[in-house]
């Protein structure tokens, strides 16, 4: 970034004064300077896309406001600093409203003020370039082929649907078992869509207590409830003009579903404890491991919200349904892990490959990744053998009762295992274990349980 020339045009009909500004700015060797004494000459050179134009307001051939307008029309990203011989507040305000970055009166301090203003502009330009570069890198990271590794037919079908989703603003419903990569798919759709430069905000509905979820989504005003010591923006406001990803939407309380439906229909929110109606423009992507149509039949999910959210459905296949992709993923994870940990390249022997293919992977991709990384560590050779592969769930079950512990310790470990298995979905784990969700939340708050 430091070696990139920063281009400045100096437009002033006073030859002596323009040379003074040029001399002062040339003290920074990174600045590329060019002087113009007539507005038309400067305008004809705007194809060079200068970063800054210093504009003398009192030009003989054109009015300063007119030149400012044409400069901004030709290149909206160029910063224009107006330099005038008159201290006219009304004129300054008018020019600033029309897009001028600053208005500087000609006096003995002008070169110093100009130097400081351009330094601030350069910092802003550099930051914008860094942000653009980061967004490009994020786009590459979430290229479809980098998000889902594999070439099985189920994966190809997912690719086709992701491509269609990224070209439109349609609501997307992603379904699949825990560990199949639903959030990664949502991010890939966002970062390959026209909204890629806008925010992507993810909310795990199941990980937030019901009484706090409304505030988390829509924000709250100061004093809205006990503990609301200041106004807080909700996730919908954070995601404005971008994408909000609602993970485990099937766990949302039925009363809050009605409020979500209104937000989707009216495209506006009201903070908890507030009266102001705030417009929001947000793309919705939701995910669930449940069959929402069945949840509608059971009365757990509003039918009108179901149809509002359905949009384009994308069903992610379980790993056991992807055939040879298991070996492709195993190689991908192993190569990445051994490179990161400087273990040397490793591969799987035929018996080890067959063992990988024969397993059902209840934890899907997340489980396979952990499994092959452990195998890479256990292996003493370049070739990973069958005995290096340990299906951890089965191994852990054998050791569970090996040591005597208190009932509370056993209970805590069981709940933690279920939280890990079901992607920290508190409501689902409470349902699976037939315990109160408040019990789990209390154990999380007291650090007896871990949750991301």
C-alpha positions in Angstrom: 0.0 0.0 0.0 2.8 2.4 0.8 4.4 2.0 -2.7 1.1 2.9 -4.5 1.3 6.5 -5.8 -1.4 8.8 -4.3 -2.5 11.0 -7.2 -3.4 14.7 -6.5 -4.6 17.2 -9.1 -4.0 20.9 -8.2 -6.5 23.2 -10.1 -5.6 26.9 -9.6 -5.3 29.7 -12.2 -2.7 31.4 -10.0 0.6 29.9 -11.3 2.6 31.1 -8.3 0.1 29.7 -5.7 -0.3 26.4 -7.5 3.5 26.0 -7.4 3.5 26.8 -3.7 1.0 24.0 -3.0 2.9 21.6 -5.3 6.1 22.3 -3.5 4.5 21.8 0.0 2.8 18.5 -1.0 5.9 17.2 -2.9 7.6 16.9 0.5 5.8 13.5 0.6 7.5 11.4 -2.0 4.4 9.1 -2.3 2.3 11.8 -3.8 2.0 12.1 -7.5 1.2 15.7 -8.4 -0.2 17.4 -11.5 -1.0 21.1 -11.9 -3.9 22.6 -14.0 -4.6 26.3 -14.6 -7.9 25.8 -16.4 -11.0 23.8 -15.4 -11.5 22.2 -18.8 -7.9 20.8 -18.8 -8.4 19.2 -15.4 -11.8 17.8 -16.4 -10.3 16.2 -19.6 -7.7 14.4 -17.4 -10.2 12.9 -14.9 -9.9 9.6 -16.7 -6.6 9.2 -14.7 -8.8 8.9 -11.6 -7.0 11.1 -9.1 -7.5 10.5 -5.4 -7.8 14.2 -4.6 -8.4 17.4 -6.5 -7.7 20.8 -4.9 -10.1 23.2 -6.5 -9.7 27.0 -6.6 -13.2 28.3 -6.2 -12.6 31.5 -8.2 -11.6 30.2 -11.6 -11.9 32.6 -14.6 -13.4 30.1 -17.0 -15.9 28.3 -14.8 -17.8 28.7 -11.5 -16.4 26.6 -8.6 -19.7 24.9 -7.8 -20.1 23.9 -11.5 -16.6 22.4 -11.6 -17.2 20.5 -8.4 -20.4 19.0 -9.8 -18.6 17.9 -13.0 -15.6 16.4 -11.1 -18.0 14.3 -8.9 -20.0 13.2 -11.9 -16.9 12.0 -13.7 -15.4 10.3 -10.6 -17.5 10.1 -7.5 -14.7 8.5 -5.5 -12.4 11.5 -6.0 -12.1 13.8 -2.9 -12.4 17.5 -3.7 -11.0 20.1 -1.4 -12.2 23.6 -2.3 -9.7 26.5 -1.7 -11.2 30.0 -1.7 -9.9 33.5 -1.2 -13.1 34.4 0.6 -14.4 33.3 4.0 -18.1 32.8 3.0 -19.8 30.4 5.4 -23.0 30.0 3.2 -20.9 29.1 0.2 -18.8 26.7 2.2 -21.9 24.9 3.6 -23.4 24.7 0.1 -20.3 23.2 -1.4 -19.9 20.7 1.4 -23.5 19.6 0.8 -22.7 19.1 -2.9 -19.9 16.7 -2.1 -16.8 18.8 -1.3 -14.6 17.1 1.4 -13.4 20.3 2.8 -13.4 24.1 2.3 -10.2 25.9 3.1 -9.7 29.7 3.1 -6.5 31.0 1.5 -4.2 32.3 4.2 -0.7 31.6 5.6 -2.1 28.3 7.2 -3.6 27.0 4.0 -0.6 24.6 3.0 -0.6 23.1 6.5 -4.4 22.6 6.6 -4.3 21.1 3.1 -1.5 18.7 4.2 -3.6 17.5 7.2 -6.7 17.1 5.1 -5.0 15.0 2.5 -3.3 12.9 5.2 -6.8 12.1 6.5 -8.1 11.3 3.1 -5.2 9.0 2.4 -5.8 7.1 5.5 -9.5 6.7 4.5 -8.5 5.6 1.0 -6.0 3.0 2.3 -8.6 1.6 4.7 -11.2 1.3 1.9 -8.6 -0.5 -0.3 -7.9 -2.9 2.6 -11.6 -3.5 3.1 -12.0 -4.2 -0.6 -9.1 -6.6 -0.6 -10.5 -8.4 2.5 -13.9 -8.7 0.8 -12.2 -10.2 -2.3 -10.4 -12.7 0.0 -13.6 -13.6 1.8 -15.3 -14.1 -1.6 -12.5 -16.5 -2.6 -12.7 -18.3 0.8 -16.5 -18.8 0.3 -16.2 -19.9 -3.3 -18.7 -22.8 -3.7 -15.9 -25.3 -4.4 -14.1 -24.3 -1.2 -17.2 -24.5 1.0 -18.3 -28.0 0.0 -15.5 -30.4 -1.0 -16.7 -33.3 -3.1 -18.0 -34.3 -6.5 -20.9 -36.7 -5.7 -24.2 -36.2 -7.4 -25.9 -34.9 -4.2 -23.2 -32.3 -3.8 -23.5 -31.2 -7.5 -27.2 -30.6 -6.9 -26.4 -28.4 -3.9 -23.9 -26.4 -6.0 -26.6 -25.9 -8.6 -29.1 -24.6 -6.1 -26.5 -22.4 -4.3 -25.7 -20.7 -7.7 -29.3 -20.0 -8.3 -29.7 -18.6 -4.8 -26.7 -16.3 -5.1 -28.1 -14.7 -8.3 -31.4 -13.5 -6.6 -32.7 -12.1 -3.4 -35.0 -15.1 -2.7 -35.3 -16.4 0.8 -33.4 -19.7 1.3 -34.2 -22.5 3.7 -31.2 -24.8 4.3 -32.0 -28.2 5.9 -29.8 -31.0 6.9 -28.3 -32.9 9.9 -26.0 -31.3 12.4 -22.5 -31.0 11.0 -23.4 -30.9 7.3 -22.2 -27.3 6.9 -25.4 -25.2 6.9 -23.8 -22.0 8.0 -21.0 -22.3 5.5 -23.5 -22.7 2.7 -25.4 -19.6 3.9 -22.1 -17.6 4.0 -21.2 -18.8 0.5 -24.6 -17.7 -0.9 -24.2 -14.3 0.7 -20.5 -13.7 -0.4 -21.3 -14.7 -3.9 -24.4 -12.5 -4.2 -24.8 -8.8 -5.0 -25.0 -8.2 -1.2 -21.4 -9.5 -0.6 -20.1 -6.1 0.4 -22.9 -5.8 3.0 -23.1 -7.4 6.5 -23.6 -11.1 7.1 -25.1 -11.7 10.6 -25.7 -15.1 12.0 -28.0 -15.9 14.9 -28.3 -19.4 16.5 -31.9 -19.3 17.6 -31.5 -22.4 19.8 -28.6 -21.0 21.7 -30.4 -18.0 23.0 -33.0 -18.2 25.8 -36.5 -17.5 24.6 -37.0 -14.4 26.8 -33.8 -12.8 25.4 -34.3 -13.7 21.7 -36.7 -10.9 20.8 -34.2 -8.3 22.1 -31.4 -10.1 20.3 -33.2 -9.9 17.0 -35.0 -6.6 17.2 -32.9 -4.7 19.8 -34.3 -2.8 22.9 -34.5 0.7 24.3 -33.0 1.8 27.5 -35.1 0.8 30.4 -37.2 -1.7 28.4 -36.6 -4.3 31.0 -34.4 -5.0 34.1 -30.8 -4.8 33.0 -31.5 -2.8 29.8 -29.1 0.1 30.9 -28.7 1.4 27.3 -30.2 1.2 23.9 -29.1 -1.8 21.9 -29.4 -2.5 18.2 -30.7 -5.9 17.2 -29.4 -8.3 14.7 -31.8 -7.2 12.0 -30.5 -3.6 12.3 -26.9 -4.9 12.2 -27.8 -6.8 9.0 -29.5 -3.9 7.2 -28.9 -4.0 3.5 -27.2 -7.4 4.0 -28.1 -10.9 5.0 -29.3 -12.4 8.3 -28.9 -16.1 8.9 -31.3 -17.6 11.4 -29.9 -21.0 12.3 -32.3 -23.6 13.9 -35.3 -21.5 13.0 -37.5 -24.5 14.0 -36.7 -23.9 17.7 -38.2 -20.4 17.7 -41.1 -19.9 20.2 -44.5 -19.7 18.5 -45.2 -16.2 20.0 -42.0 -14.8 18.5 -42.8 -16.4 15.1 -45.7 -14.0 14.8 -43.4 -11.0 15.3 -40.9 -12.4 12.8 -43.6 -12.8 10.2 -44.6 -9.2 10.6 -41.0 -8.1 10.1 -40.8 -10.1 6.9 -44.1 -8.8 5.6 -43.7 -5.1 6.5 -39.9 -4.9 6.3 -39.8 -2.9 9.5 -39.0 -3.5 13.2 -39.8 -2.0 16.6 -37.3 -2.3 19.3 -38.4 -3.9 22.6 -39.7 -1.1 24.8 -39.9 1.4 21.9 -42.5 2.9 19.7 -40.5 4.0 16.7 -41.0 1.9 13.5 -37.6 1.3 11.8 -37.4 0.2 8.2 -35.0 -2.7 7.4 -34.0 -4.2 4.2 -32.5 -7.7 4.9 -32.2 -10.9 3.0 -33.3 -13.9 5.0 -31.5 -17.3 5.0 -32.7 -19.9 7.6 -31.5 -23.3 8.5 -33.0 -26.2 10.4 -32.3 -29.9 11.2 -36.1 -30.4 11.6 -38.8 -31.1 9.0 -40.6 -27.7 9.2 -43.7 -29.1 7.3 -44.1 -31.7 10.1 -43.6 -29.0 12.7 -46.5 -27.1 11.1 -48.7 -30.2 11.3 -47.8 -30.6 15.0 -48.7 -27.0 15.7 -45.1 -26.0 16.6 -44.5 -23.8 13.6 -46.8 -21.2 12.0 -48.0 -22.2 8.6 -48.0 -18.7 7.2 -44.4 -18.2 8.4 -43.4 -21.5 6.9 -44.6 -20.5 3.5 -43.0 -17.0 3.9 -39.6 -18.6 4.7 -39.6 -21.6 2.4 -38.3 -19.7 -0.7 -35.6 -21.9 -2.3 -35.1 -25.1 -0.2 -31.6 -26.6 -0.1 -31.3 -30.0 1.4 -27.7 -30.8 2.5 -26.9 -34.5 2.2 -25.6 -36.4 5.2 -22.0 -37.5 4.8 -23.0 -41.2 4.7 -25.0 -40.4 1.5 -22.0 -38.9 -0.3 -20.1 -42.1 -1.1 -16.6 -41.4 -2.4 -16.7 -37.8 -1.1 -15.7 -39.3 2.3 -12.2 -40.1 1.0 -12.0 -36.7 -0.8 -12.8 -34.9 2.4 -10.5 -37.2 4.5 -7.6 -36.3 2.2 -8.4 -32.6 2.3 -8.6 -32.4 6.1 -5.5 -34.6 6.5 -3.4 -32.5 4.1 -4.5 -29.3 5.8 -3.8 -30.6 9.3 -0.4 -32.1 8.5 0.7 -29.0 6.7 -0.4 -26.7 9.6 1.4 -28.9 12.2 4.4 -29.8 10.0 3.8 -33.6 10.3 4.8 -34.4 6.7 2.4 -35.6 4.0 0.3 -38.6 5.0 -2.2 -40.8 3.1 -4.5 -43.7 3.9 -3.8 -47.4 3.2 -6.6 -49.3 1.3 -7.8 -51.0 4.6 -8.0 -47.6 6.3 -9.9 -46.1 3.4 -12.4 -49.0 3.6 -12.8 -48.4 7.3 -13.6 -44.7 6.6 -16.2 -45.7 4.0 -17.9 -48.2 6.2 -18.8 -45.8 9.0 -22.1 -43.9 9.3 -20.8 -40.6 10.7 -23.6 -39.4 13.0 -21.6 -36.2 13.5 -21.1 -35.8 9.7 -18.3 -33.6 8.4 -17.3 -32.3 11.8 -16.8 -35.8 13.0 -14.8 -36.9 10.0 -12.5 -33.9 10.4 -11.8 -34.7 14.1 -11.3 -38.4 13.3 -8.7 -38.0 10.5 -6.8 -35.4 12.4 -6.5 -37.8 15.3 -5.4 -40.6 12.9 -2.7 -38.3 11.5 -1.4 -37.7 15.0 -1.5 -41.4 16.0 0.2 -42.6 12.8 3.9 -43.2 13.1 4.4 -43.6 9.3 3.6 -41.8 6.1 0.7 -44.2 5.5 -2.1 -44.1 8.0 -3.1 -47.7 8.9 -6.5 -49.1 9.8 -5.7 -49.2 13.5 -4.9 -45.5 13.5 -8.6 -44.7 12.9 -10.6 -44.7 16.1 -14.3 -43.9 15.9 -14.3 -41.7 19.0 -18.0 -41.9 19.9 -17.8 -45.7 20.3 -14.5 -45.5 22.2 -15.8 -42.8 24.5 -18.9 -44.9 25.3 -16.7 -47.8 26.5 -14.7 -45.6 28.8 -17.7 -43.6 30.2 -18.2 -45.9 33.2 -14.6 -46.8 33.7 -14.2 -44.4 36.6 -16.5 -43.8 39.6 -17.9 -40.3 39.7 -20.8 -38.4 41.3 -24.2 -38.5 39.6 -23.8 -34.7 39.0 -20.5 -35.3 37.2 -22.1 -38.1 35.0 -25.1 -35.8 34.3 -22.8 -32.9 33.3 -20.8 -35.0 30.9 -23.9 -36.5 29.3 -25.4 -33.1 28.7 -22.0 -31.7 27.4 -21.8 -34.7 24.9 -25.3 -34.0 23.6 -24.5 -30.3 23.3 -21.4 -31.1 21.3 -23.2 -33.6 19.2 -26.1 -31.4 18.3 -24.2 -28.2 17.6 -25.0 -26.6 21.0 -28.7 -26.6 20.3 -30.0 -26.2 23.8 -33.7 -26.7 23.0 -33.0 -29.9 21.0 -30.7 -31.3 23.8 -33.4 -30.5 26.4 -35.9 -32.4 24.3 -33.6 -35.4 23.7 -32.7 -35.8 27.3 -36.1 -34.8 28.6 -34.8 -32.1 31.0 -35.7 -28.5 31.4 -33.9 -26.1 29.1 -33.6 -23.7 32.1 -31.4 -26.4 33.8 -29.0 -26.3 30.8 -28.9 -22.5 30.6 -28.2 -22.4 34.3 -25.3 -24.8 34.0 -23.9 -22.8 31.1 -24.0 -19.6 33.1 -22.2 -21.3 36.0 -19.5 -22.6 33.5 -20.4 -26.2 34.2 -21.1 -26.6 30.5 -19.3 -25.2 27.5 -21.1 -23.6 24.6 -19.8 -21.5 21.7 
